[in-house]
Amino acid sequence: MPKNVTLQLPEELYEHLKQAAAALQQPVETVLVQVVQAGLPPAVEDLPPEQRDDFEIMARLSDCELWKIAHSSLSKAKQRQLSSLLNKNQLGNLTESEHRKLESLRQEVSLITLRKAHAYALLKWRNQRIPTLDELCQE
């Protein structure tokens, strides 16, 4: 059920919204709802159930703890193992147990990536400066 909200917007912001709405051929209210939705941190409800608790906890972490997650990565040993298994997989030489290990590592990488993205989104929402892609590549 939609809720009505009354806002006082600075004139300059309202004019910008009006221009965007005109360009999109949408009512100002529709554009404003889209802007609010885009600016909110990710909704935990959109995540798979097994990951919700972890991500709800992340919302309560300090900025410092979120930065640690944002800079986290797969251990060097697991990176080497993943690389080796990927190479072996390309050659079609994986055993069943190696295939299971590869899938496990892929899932771990996916979870790390998802956690990092969520941490960055929360940090951005908290007005932290997020590094550019070039800056991330230099790390």
N, C-alpha and C positions, 0 to 999 in steps of 0.2 A: 504494500500500500504506500503510494508516494506521500511524502511529508512536505508541507510548505515551510520554507525558510525565508526570512526576510534579512537581506544583507545590505549594508551600506558600502558601495564600491566607490573608490576614487573615480572621478570623472574620466581621467585618462584611461583607466582600466576598462571602464564601461564602454568607452568609444572604441577601444581595441577589440572588445568582445563583439560590439555591433558590426565592426568591419569584418571580423572573422565570420560572423553569422551570415552576413550578406554574401561573402565570397563562397560560403558553403551552401547557401540558399536554405538555411536552417534558422529556426527561431533562436533568439539569444539564450533562452532558457535551456534549449537542447545543447547548445555549444557549451554553456556553463556546466551542465551535468557531465558532459564528455571531458571537459578540462579537469573537473574534480575527480572523476574516476581515474583519469590518467595520472593524476598527481598523488593518489593515495598509495601507501605501501601495498605490496601484494597481499591479497586476501588468503589467509591460511586455509579457508574452506575450499579453495581451488586446488589444494595439494592432495596427493593420495593420503588416505587415513593413517598409514603407518609413519608418515613424516610430519603430521600436524603438530604433535606434542613438541618435537624438536624445534619447529619453526615458531611456535607460540612462545617457547622459552627464549628464542633469539630476540624476540621483540622486547624482552625485558633486560637484555644484556647491556652493559655499558658500551660506549663508543669504542673504547680500547679493546674490549673483548670481540666486538664486531670486526674491528680492523684485523685482529688475529685470524678470524675465520676468513676474511676477504683475502688475506695473504697466504692462506693454507694451500697445501698441495699434497699430492700423493708422495709417499716417502721415496727416496732415491732408489732403494732396493726394489720397491714395487714398480717404479717407473721402468727400471731395467727389465724386470720380469715381464711387464706388459709389452714392452718393445719387442722382446724376444718372442713372446707368444704371438704377437701380431705378425712378425716376420715369418714365423713358422706356419701360421694360419694361411698366409698368402701363398705359401708353397704347397698347402694342402696336407701338411704333415703333423697335424695335431692329434694326440691321443684323446680319448674320451675325458680323462681326468684333466688334461691340459685345456681342453675345450671348456670344461666347467670352471677351471681357474680363470681362464680368459673372460668368461661371462661375469664371474664374480668381480674381477678387477674393473671391467667396464661399468658394472653397476656402482662400484665404489667411486670411480671417476665421475659418473653422472651425479651421484649424491654430493660429492665435493663441489662440483660445478654449480649445482642448484643452491647449495648452502652459501657459496661465495656470491652468487647473483643476488640472493635474498639479503645477505649482509650488506652488499653495496647499495641495494635499494633502500634498506633501512637507514644506512648512513646518509644517503642523498636526502631522504625525507627529513633527517635531523640536521640538514644544512651543512653537512660535511662536504669538503671538496673531494670529488671522485677523480682519480687520475685518468688521463686520456689513454687511448690505446697505445700511442707511442711511448708514454711514460711506463705503462704496464710492461711493454715489450723490453724496456731497458732494465727492468728489475731482475 
